[in-house]
Amino acid sequence: MGAWLLHKLAWALGIGAVATMVLYMGDWAVWRIRVARGGGMDEVQRTEVQVASLKGNKLEYYYGGQWMAACSRSIFPQAGEGACWWIERHREVIKRY
């Protein structure tokens, strides 16, 4: 029974890997078409906050400014930039020192 379960698990993992590769290739193809038409990249405003640890378990916060970060309009990160849907949900960049 253990070999049967291991075989089914390996088969399911293989199907999952193939499905992920197909999804990534499709996402890349759609993104390339958007880039060719001028709409595959965008910018999202991000904010940096620096947090410094002090004595007595206290924290001090420093505002680091805002900037426009490039992002790709796709499911997965493309062209070395993060996906816009993810960056829009994580606009604050917190750096701890």
N, CA, C and O atoms as a Tinker XYZ file with bonds, in Angstrom:
   388  protein
     1  N      0.822000   -1.195000    0.000000    73     2
     2  CA     0.000000    0.000000    0.000000    64     1     3
     3  C      0.866000    1.259000    0.000000    63     2     4     5
     4  O      0.485000    2.263000   -0.601000    81     3
     5  N      2.031000    1.222000    0.668000    73     3     6
     6  CA     2.917000    2.378000    0.723000    64     5     7
     7  C      3.466000    2.744000   -0.642000    63     6     8     9
     8  O      3.587000    3.926000   -0.962000    81     7
     9  N      3.804000    1.742000   -1.461000    73     7    10
    10  CA     4.340000    2.005000   -2.792000    64     9    11
    11  C      3.273000    2.635000   -3.686000    63    10    12    13
    12  O      3.575000    3.515000   -4.492000    81    11
    13  N      2.035000    2.186000   -3.545000    73    11    14
    14  CA     0.936000    2.740000   -4.333000    64    13    15
    15  C      0.735000    4.216000   -3.989000    63    14    16    17
    16  O      0.566000    5.052000   -4.877000    81    15
    17  N      0.754000    4.528000   -2.680000    73    15    18
    18  CA     0.575000    5.908000   -2.233000    64    17    19
    19  C      1.734000    6.785000   -2.706000    63    18    20    21
    20  O      1.522000    7.918000   -3.138000    81    19
    21  N      2.946000    6.265000   -2.626000    73    19    22
    22  CA     4.115000    7.004000   -3.082000    64    21    23
    23  C      4.046000    7.262000   -4.589000    63    22    24    25
    24  O      4.421000    8.339000   -5.054000    81    23
    25  N      3.573000    6.284000   -5.341000    73    23    26
    26  CA     3.415000    6.438000   -6.794000    64    25    27
    27  C      2.390000    7.522000   -7.113000    63    26    28    29
    28  O      2.625000    8.360000   -7.983000    81    27
    29  N      1.267000    7.511000   -6.422000    73    27    30
    30  CA     0.223000    8.529000   -6.654000    64    29    31
    31  C      0.714000    9.921000   -6.260000    63    30    32    33
    32  O      0.415000   10.905000   -6.936000    81    31
    33  N      1.470000    9.998000   -5.163000    73    31    34
    34  CA     2.004000   11.283000   -4.726000    64    33    35
    35  C      3.002000   11.829000   -5.749000    63    34    36    37
    36  O      2.971000   13.017000   -6.069000    81    35
    37  N      3.877000   10.981000   -6.257000    73    35    38
    38  CA     4.840000   11.400000   -7.275000    64    37    39
    39  C      4.119000   11.841000   -8.546000    63    38    40    41
    40  O      4.518000   12.819000   -9.178000    81    39
    41  N      3.076000   11.137000   -8.917000    73    39    42
    42  CA     2.295000   11.492000  -10.104000    64    41    43
    43  C      1.634000   12.863000   -9.913000    63    42    44    45
    44  O      1.653000   13.694000  -10.820000    81    43
    45  N      1.050000   13.095000   -8.729000    73    43    46
    46  CA     0.391000   14.372000   -8.450000    64    45    47
    47  C      1.404000   15.519000   -8.448000    63    46    48    49
    48  O      1.112000   16.600000   -8.960000    81    47
    49  N      2.584000   15.294000   -7.881000    73    47    50
    50  CA     3.616000   16.331000   -7.889000    64    49    51
    51  C      4.087000   16.633000   -9.309000    63    50    52    53
    52  O      4.348000   17.788000   -9.646000    81    51
    53  N      4.195000   15.607000  -10.133000    73    51    54
    54  CA     4.581000   15.808000  -11.529000    64    53    55
    55  C      3.551000   16.624000  -12.286000    63    54    56    57
    56  O      3.899000   17.539000  -13.032000    81    55
    57  N      2.279000   16.292000  -12.092000    73    55    58
    58  CA     1.195000   17.051000  -12.738000    64    57    59
    59  C      1.214000   18.499000  -12.257000    63    58    60    61
    60  O      1.032000   19.419000  -13.054000    81    59
    61  N      1.433000   18.706000  -10.958000    73    59    62
    62  CA     1.504000   20.067000  -10.418000    64    61    63
    63  C      2.659000   20.857000  -11.005000    63    62    64    65
    64  O      2.514000   22.041000  -11.307000    81    63
    65  N      3.812000   20.204000  -11.169000    73    63    66
    66  CA     4.977000   20.881000  -11.749000    64    65    67
    67  C      4.723000   21.262000  -13.204000    63    66    68    69
    68  O      5.062000   22.367000  -13.627000    81    67
    69  N      4.132000   20.360000  -13.961000    73    67    70
    70  CA     3.831000   20.647000  -15.368000    64    69    71
    71  C      2.798000   21.774000  -15.468000    63    70    72    73
    72  O      2.931000   22.663000  -16.309000    81    71
    73  N      1.774000   21.739000  -14.618000    73    71    74
    74  CA     0.753000   22.787000  -14.638000    64    73    75
    75  C      1.361000   24.147000  -14.299000    63    74    76    77
    76  O      0.997000   25.157000  -14.901000    81    75
    77  N      2.282000   24.177000  -13.339000    73    75    78
    78  CA     2.942000   25.432000  -12.977000    64    77    79
    79  C      3.779000   25.967000  -14.128000    63    78    80    81
    80  O      3.769000   27.167000  -14.400000    81    79
    81  N      4.505000   25.083000  -14.807000    73    79    82
    82  CA     5.315000   25.516000  -15.955000    64    81    83
    83  C      4.440000   26.050000  -17.080000    63    82    84    85
    84  O      4.779000   27.058000  -17.700000    81    83
    85  N      3.323000   25.391000  -17.351000    73    83    86
    86  CA     2.414000   25.852000  -18.405000    64    85    87
    87  C      1.822000   27.211000  -18.029000    63    86    88    89
    88  O      1.715000   28.095000  -18.879000    81    87
    89  N      1.436000   27.382000  -16.760000    73    87    90
    90  CA     0.900000   28.662000  -16.299000    64    89    91
    91  C      1.946000   29.765000  -16.443000    63    90    92    93
    92  O      1.625000   30.863000  -16.897000    81    91
    93  N      3.193000   29.487000  -16.062000    73    91    94
    94  CA     4.251000   30.491000  -16.172000    64    93    95
    95  C      4.507000   30.864000  -17.631000    63    94    96    97
    96  O      4.644000   32.044000  -17.951000    81    95
    97  N      4.571000   29.876000  -18.510000    73    95    98
    98  CA     4.809000   30.166000  -19.929000    64    97    99
    99  C      3.657000   30.967000  -20.526000    63    98   100   101
   100  O      3.887000   31.880000  -21.319000    81    99
   101  N      2.425000   30.638000  -20.156000    73    99   102
   102  CA     1.279000   31.407000  -20.633000    64   101   103
   103  C      1.291000   32.826000  -20.105000    63   102   104   105
   104  O      0.987000   33.767000  -20.837000    81   103
   105  N      1.643000   32.986000  -18.829000    73   103   106
   106  CA     1.739000   34.310000  -18.228000    64   105   107
   107  C      2.813000   35.132000  -18.927000    63   106   108   109
   108  O      2.610000   36.313000  -19.206000    81   107
   109  N      3.961000   34.508000  -19.212000    73   107   110
   110  CA     5.048000   35.203000  -19.901000    64   109   111
   111  C      4.612000   35.634000  -21.301000    63   110   112   113
   112  O      4.901000   36.754000  -21.721000    81   111
   113  N      3.917000   34.748000  -22.030000    73   111   114
   114  CA     3.476000   35.070000  -23.392000    64   113   115
   115  C      2.493000   36.242000  -23.384000    63   114   116   117
   116  O      2.609000   37.152000  -24.204000    81   115
   117  N      1.531000   36.223000  -22.466000    73   115   118
   118  CA     0.565000   37.324000  -22.376000    64   117   119
   119  C      1.276000   38.609000  -21.989000    63   118   120   121
   120  O      0.964000   39.673000  -22.524000    81   119
   121  N      2.234000   38.527000  -21.059000    73   119   122
   122  CA     2.983000   39.708000  -20.630000    64   121   123
   123  C      3.796000   40.287000  -21.784000    63   122   124   125
   124  O      3.847000   41.506000  -21.945000    81   123
   125  N      4.435000   39.433000  -22.596000    73   123   126
   126  CA     5.225000   39.913000  -23.736000    64   125   127
   127  C      4.330000   40.635000  -24.746000    63   126   128   129
   128  O      4.731000   41.650000  -25.316000    81   127
   129  N      3.126000   40.118000  -24.968000    73   127   130
   130  CA     2.186000   40.787000  -25.879000    64   129   131
   131  C      1.813000   42.154000  -25.322000    63   130   132   133
   132  O      1.752000   43.132000  -26.066000    81   131
   133  N      1.561000   42.228000  -24.006000    73   131   134
   134  CA     1.235000   43.513000  -23.383000    64   133   135
   135  C      2.398000   44.493000  -23.496000    63   134   136   137
   136  O      2.186000   45.676000  -23.763000    81   135
   137  N      3.626000   44.012000  -23.295000    73   135   138
   138  CA     4.802000   44.884000  -23.414000    64   137   139
   139  C      4.913000   45.409000  -24.839000    63   138   140   141
   140  O      5.203000   46.588000  -25.044000    81   139
   141  N      4.687000   44.548000  -25.821000    73   139   142
   142  CA     4.762000   44.970000  -27.221000    64   141   143
   143  C      3.723000   46.043000  -27.538000    63   142   144   145
   144  O      3.953000   46.903000  -28.388000    81   143
   145  N      2.594000   45.991000  -26.861000    73   143   146
   146  CA     1.538000   46.987000  -27.079000    64   145   147
   147  C      1.680000   48.193000  -26.160000    63   146   148   149
   148  O      0.911000   49.149000  -26.262000    81   147
   149  N      2.673000   48.150000  -25.251000    73   147   150
   150  CA     2.932000   49.298000  -24.382000    64   149   151
   151  C      2.232000   49.260000  -23.044000    63   150   152   153
   152  O      2.137000   50.298000  -22.389000    81   151
   153  N      1.737000   48.116000  -22.605000    73   151   154
   154  CA     1.014000   48.085000  -21.339000    64   153   155
   155  C      1.437000   46.997000  -20.375000    63   154   156   157
   156  O      0.686000   46.677000  -19.454000    81   155
   157  N      2.609000   46.421000  -20.554000    73   155   158
   158  CA     3.023000   45.308000  -19.703000    64   157   159
   159  C      3.691000   45.711000  -18.407000    63   158   160   161
   160  O      3.805000   44.903000  -17.485000    81   159
   161  N      4.139000   46.972000  -18.328000    73   159   162
   162  CA     4.818000   47.452000  -17.129000    64   161   163
   163  C      4.023000   48.607000  -16.536000    63   162   164   165
   164  O      3.285000   49.300000  -17.237000    81   163
   165  N      4.189000   48.799000  -15.227000    73   163   166
   166  CA     3.495000   49.876000  -14.536000    64   165   167
   167  C      4.383000   50.340000  -13.388000    63   166   168   169
   168  O      5.478000   49.811000  -13.195000    81   167
   169  N      3.919000   51.320000  -12.631000    73   167   170
   170  CA     4.636000   51.801000  -11.459000    64   169   171
   171  C      3.680000   51.882000  -10.290000    63   170   172   173
   172  O      2.502000   52.206000  -10.448000    81   171
   173  N      4.207000   51.582000   -9.107000    73   171   174
   174  CA     3.427000   51.626000   -7.876000    64   173   175
   175  C      4.208000   52.458000   -6.868000    63   174   176   177
   176  O      5.423000   52.308000   -6.738000    81   175
   177  N      3.505000   53.341000   -6.152000    73   175   178
   178  CA     4.170000   54.162000   -5.146000    64   177   179
   179  C      4.418000   53.334000   -3.895000    63   178   180   181
   180  O      3.503000   52.698000   -3.371000    81   179
   181  N      5.667000   53.342000   -3.413000    73   179   182
   182  CA     6.045000   52.587000   -2.225000    64   181   183
   183  C      6.588000   53.538000   -1.174000    63   182   184   185
   184  O      7.067000   54.626000   -1.493000    81   183
   185  N      6.509000   53.119000    0.087000    73   183   186
   186  CA     6.980000   53.908000    1.215000    64   185   187
   187  C      7.983000   53.092000    2.008000    63   186   188   189
   188  O      7.772000   51.905000    2.258000    81   187
   189  N      9.079000   53.733000    2.405000    73   187   190
   190  CA    10.085000   53.050000    3.219000    64   189   191
   191  C     10.005000   53.547000    4.653000    63   190   192   193
   192  O      9.933000   54.750000    4.901000    81   191
   193  N     10.018000   52.611000    5.593000    73   191   194
   194  CA    10.065000   52.918000    7.015000    64   193   195
   195  C     11.239000   52.148000    7.597000    63   194   196   197
   196  O     11.344000   50.935000    7.419000    81   195
   197  N     12.125000   52.859000    8.297000    73   195   198
   198  CA    13.264000   52.215000    8.941000    64   197   199
   199  C     12.979000   52.116000   10.429000    63   198   200   201
   200  O     12.523000   53.076000   11.050000    81   199
   201  N     13.252000   50.944000   10.995000    73   199   202
   202  CA    12.988000   50.690000   12.406000    64   201   203
   203  C     14.315000   50.372000   13.082000    63   202   204   205
   204  O     15.020000   49.446000   12.680000    81   203
   205  N     14.652000   51.151000   14.121000    73   203   206
   206  CA    15.894000   50.930000   14.862000    64   205   207
   207  C     15.558000   50.423000   16.260000    63   206   208   209
   208  O     14.679000   50.962000   16.933000    81   207
   209  N     16.263000   49.389000   16.686000    73   207   210
   210  CA    16.090000   48.855000   18.038000    64   209   211
   211  C     16.905000   49.697000   19.016000    63   210   212   213
   212  O     18.072000   50.001000   18.770000    81   211
   213  N     16.275000   50.066000   20.120000    73   211   214
   214  CA    16.936000   50.839000   21.159000    64   213   215
   215  C     17.008000   50.016000   22.436000    63   214   216   217
   216  O     16.506000   48.894000   22.496000    81   215
   217  N     17.635000   50.585000   23.452000    73   215   218
   218  CA    17.720000   49.902000   24.742000    64   217   219
   219  C     16.329000   49.752000   25.344000    63   218   220   221
   220  O     15.430000   50.546000   25.067000    81   219
   221  N     16.166000   48.734000   26.165000    73   219   222
   222  CA    14.889000   48.536000   26.853000    64   221   223
   223  C     13.793000   48.030000   25.938000    63   222   224   225
   224  O     12.615000   48.280000   26.194000    81   223
   225  N     14.151000   47.325000   24.882000    73   223   226
   226  CA    13.183000   46.771000   23.924000    64   225   227
   227  C     12.291000   47.843000   23.299000    63   226   228   229
   228  O     11.122000   47.593000   23.005000    81   227
   229  N     12.844000   49.024000   23.103000    73   227   230
   230  CA    12.099000   50.106000   22.462000    64   229   231
   231  C     12.472000   50.166000   20.988000    63   230   232   233
   232  O     13.553000   49.741000   20.581000    81   231
   233  N     11.556000   50.700000   20.206000    73   231   234
   234  CA    11.780000   50.850000   18.774000    64   233   235
   235  C     11.628000   52.312000   18.388000    63   234   236   237
   236  O     10.785000   53.025000   18.932000    81   235
   237  N     12.449000   52.748000   17.447000    73   235   238
   238  CA    12.328000   54.094000   16.922000    64   237   239
   239  C     12.110000   53.988000   15.418000    63   238   240   241
   240  O     12.825000   53.262000   14.726000    81   239
   241  N     11.117000   54.719000   14.920000    73   239   242
   242  CA    10.738000   54.639000   13.514000    64   241   243
   243  C     11.216000   55.881000   12.774000    63   242   244   245
   244  O     11.085000   57.001000   13.270000    81   243
   245  N     11.775000   55.672000   11.575000    73   243   246
   246  CA    12.237000   56.758000   10.724000    64   245   247
   247  C     11.549000   56.632000    9.372000    63   246   248   249
   248  O     11.535000   55.567000    8.755000    81   247
   249  N     10.989000   57.732000    8.936000    73   247   250
   250  CA    10.354000   57.764000    7.621000    64   249   251
   251  C     11.442000   57.859000    6.568000    63   250   252   253
   252  O     12.256000   58.782000    6.600000    81   251
   253  N     11.470000   56.919000    5.636000    73   251   254
   254  CA    12.523000   56.874000    4.628000    64   253   255
   255  C     12.141000   57.473000    3.293000    63   254   256   257
   256  O     12.979000   57.533000    2.392000    81   255
   257  N     10.916000   57.916000    3.133000    73   255   258
   258  CA    10.501000   58.536000    1.883000    64   257   259
   259  C      9.650000   57.623000    1.013000    63   258   260   261
   260  O      9.395000   56.465000    1.345000    81   259
   261  N      9.223000   58.183000   -0.108000    73   259   262
   262  CA     8.397000   57.445000   -1.063000    64   261   263
   263  C      9.077000   57.448000   -2.419000    63   262   264   265
   264  O      9.840000   58.358000   -2.745000    81   263
   265  N      8.796000   56.433000   -3.197000    73   263   266
   266  CA     9.328000   56.356000   -4.553000    64   265   267
   267  C      8.384000   55.524000   -5.407000    63   266   268   269
   268  O      7.542000   54.785000   -4.896000    81   267
   269  N      8.540000   55.658000   -6.703000    73   267   270
   270  CA     7.752000   54.876000   -7.645000    64   269   271
   271  C      8.567000   53.645000   -8.033000    63   270   272   273
   272  O      9.680000   53.766000   -8.545000    81   271
   273  N      8.015000   52.474000   -7.789000    73   271   274
   274  CA     8.692000   51.215000   -8.103000    64   273   275
   275  C      8.079000   50.622000   -9.363000    63   274   276   277
   276  O      6.858000   50.560000   -9.501000    81   275
   277  N      8.931000   50.190000  -10.277000    73   275   278
   278  CA     8.460000   49.538000  -11.501000    64   277   279
   279  C      7.938000   48.146000  -11.163000    63   278   280   281
   280  O      8.449000   47.482000  -10.262000    81   279
   281  N      6.918000   47.716000  -11.892000    73   279   282
   282  CA     6.357000   46.382000  -11.680000    64   281   283
   283  C      5.781000   45.864000  -13.001000    63   282   284   285
   284  O      5.497000   46.630000  -13.921000    81   283
   285  N      5.619000   44.554000  -13.063000    73   283   286
   286  CA     5.079000   43.934000  -14.279000    64   285   287
   287  C      3.618000   43.569000  -14.058000    63   286   288   289
   288  O      3.253000   43.042000  -13.007000    81   287
   289  N      2.793000   43.850000  -15.046000    73   287   290
   290  CA     1.375000   43.500000  -14.985000    64   289   291
   291  C      1.219000   42.044000  -15.409000    63   290   292   293
   292  O      0.855000   41.751000  -16.548000    81   291
   293  N      1.500000   41.141000  -14.476000    73   291   294
   294  CA     1.457000   39.709000  -14.755000    64   293   295
   295  C      1.236000   38.955000  -13.452000    63   294   296   297
   296  O      1.244000   39.550000  -12.375000    81   295
   297  N      1.040000   37.657000  -13.551000    73   295   298
   298  CA     0.853000   36.832000  -12.360000    64   297   299
   299  C      2.184000   36.633000  -11.648000    63   298   300   301
   300  O      2.265000   36.763000  -10.427000    81   299
   301  N      3.227000   36.317000  -12.411000    73   299   302
   302  CA     4.559000   36.076000  -11.871000    64   301   303
   303  C      5.446000   37.286000  -12.140000    63   302   304   305
   304  O      5.177000   38.041000  -13.074000    81   303
   305  N      6.506000   37.494000  -11.341000    73   303   306
   306  CA     7.449000   38.580000  -11.628000    64   305   307
   307  C      8.103000   38.379000  -12.995000    63   306   308   309
   308  O      8.476000   37.261000  -13.352000    81   307
   309  N      8.237000   39.455000  -13.748000    73   307   310
   310  CA     8.850000   39.410000  -15.080000    64   309   311
   311  C      9.853000   40.553000  -15.199000    63   310   312   313
   312  O      9.706000   41.578000  -14.533000    81   311
   313  N     10.855000   40.388000  -16.029000    73   311   314
   314  CA    11.858000   41.421000  -16.344000    64   313   315
   315  C     12.567000   41.936000  -15.096000    63   314   316   317
   316  O     12.959000   43.102000  -15.049000    81   315
   317  N     12.734000   41.096000  -14.099000    73   315   318
   318  CA    13.437000   41.496000  -12.891000    64   317   319
   319  C     12.634000   42.390000  -11.968000    63   318   320   321
   320  O     13.175000   42.900000  -10.987000    81   319
   321  N     11.377000   42.591000  -12.251000    73   319   322
   322  CA    10.508000   43.427000  -11.419000    64   321   323
   323  C      9.418000   42.561000  -10.810000    63   322   324   325
   324  O      9.025000   41.548000  -11.388000    81   323
   325  N      8.935000   42.959000   -9.650000    73   323   326
   326  CA     7.867000   42.220000   -8.995000    64   325   327
   327  C      6.549000   42.388000   -9.727000    63   326   328   329
   328  O      6.377000   43.314000  -10.519000    81   327
   329  N      5.630000   41.489000   -9.456000    73   327   330
   330  CA     4.296000   41.583000  -10.044000    64   329   331
   331  C      3.526000   42.713000   -9.358000    63   330   332   333
   332  O      3.580000   42.855000   -8.137000    81   331
   333  N      2.814000   43.510000  -10.144000    73   331   334
   334  CA     2.095000   44.670000   -9.597000    64   333   335
   335  C      1.080000   44.275000   -8.533000    63   334   336   337
   336  O      0.927000   44.983000   -7.537000    81   335
   337  N      0.384000   43.158000   -8.724000    73   335   338
   338  CA    -0.631000   42.761000   -7.752000    64   337   339
   339  C      0.003000   42.519000   -6.389000    63   338   340   341
   340  O     -0.632000   42.781000   -5.368000    81   339
   341  N      1.237000   42.026000   -6.344000    73   339   342
   342  CA     1.897000   41.759000   -5.070000    64   341   343
   343  C      2.433000   43.050000   -4.460000    63   342   344   345
   344  O      2.292000   43.277000   -3.259000    81   343
   345  N      3.046000   43.890000   -5.283000    73   343   346
   346  CA     3.615000   45.144000   -4.776000    64   345   347
   347  C      2.513000   46.067000   -4.271000    63   346   348   349
   348  O      2.710000   46.769000   -3.280000    81   347
   349  N      1.358000   46.081000   -4.932000    73   347   350
   350  CA     0.250000   46.924000   -4.480000    64   349   351
   351  C     -0.255000   46.499000   -3.108000    63   350   352   353
   352  O     -0.766000   47.331000   -2.358000    81   351
   353  N     -0.124000   45.233000   -2.768000    73   351   354
   354  CA    -0.544000   44.742000   -1.457000    64   353   355
   355  C      0.549000   44.874000   -0.401000    63   354   356   357
   356  O      0.283000   44.702000    0.789000    81   355
   357  N      1.773000   45.176000   -0.826000    73   355   358
   358  CA     2.908000   45.327000    0.086000    64   357   359
   359  C      3.626000   46.639000   -0.224000    63   358   360   361
   360  O      4.801000   46.640000   -0.592000    81   359
   361  N      2.921000   47.739000   -0.075000    73   359   362
   362  CA     3.471000   49.046000   -0.439000    64   361   363
   363  C      4.534000   49.534000    0.544000    63   362   364   365
   364  O      5.444000   50.264000    0.152000    81   363
   365  N      4.430000   49.143000    1.806000    73   363   366
   366  CA     5.401000   49.584000    2.803000    64   365   367
   367  C      6.599000   48.657000    2.828000    63   366   368   369
   368  O      6.454000   47.438000    2.920000    81   367
   369  N      7.787000   49.243000    2.745000    73   367   370
   370  CA     9.032000   48.491000    2.873000    64   369   371
   371  C      9.586000   48.819000    4.252000    63   370   372   373
   372  O      9.938000   49.967000    4.523000    81   371
   373  N      9.666000   47.824000    5.117000    73   371   374
   374  CA    10.137000   48.027000    6.485000    64   373   375
   375  C     11.537000   47.444000    6.604000    63   374   376   377
   376  O     11.747000   46.248000    6.401000    81   375
   377  N     12.491000   48.307000    6.937000    73   375   378
   378  CA    13.877000   47.878000    7.137000    64   377   379
   379  C     14.179000   47.956000    8.624000    63   378   380   381
   380  O     14.020000   49.004000    9.249000    81   379
   381  N     14.614000   46.843000    9.175000    73   379   382
   382  CA    14.933000   46.799000   10.609000    64   381   383
   383  C     16.439000   46.810000   10.807000    63   382   384   385
   384  O     17.180000   46.110000   10.117000    81   383
   385  N     16.876000   47.620000   11.766000    73   383   386
   386  CA    18.301000   47.720000   12.087000    64   385   387
   387  C     18.522000   47.337000   13.529000    63   386   388
   388  O     19.657000   47.353000   14.005000    81   387
